[in-house]
Amino acid sequence: MAVDQLMFAPIVLFAFIGVNGGLQGFPPKSIYEQIRRDYGDIMIANYKLWPATQTINFWIIPLAHRVLFAQTVALFWNVYLAWKLNQEEPNITELQALSPNLYP
């Protein structure tokens, strides 16, 4: 599990962000900015979720249900990744128009 989280996860998540941006047709500069903006948050979320999930999976979940448990968590993880990578950065002028008292 440690090898997975320390070696595999950082590389795969980095590549996932890059490939996702490329498949959406973003230019390289935009992909770089998205990696710079989101990679840290995604890695922190990964380290909060997967070690705990796998510990529960191996210690508590019966063998017959481990795949179902891990894949259910993975479904929600993939929803999180899709949400995180498709967020737009807030435009300060839009925020000012919505809440002029908060953003003078």
PyMOL commands that set and color helices and strands:
alter all, ss='L'
color gray80, all
select helices_A, chain A and resi 2-23+28-59+63-85+92-98
alter helices_A, ss='H'
color red, helices_A
deselect
rebuild
show_as cartoon
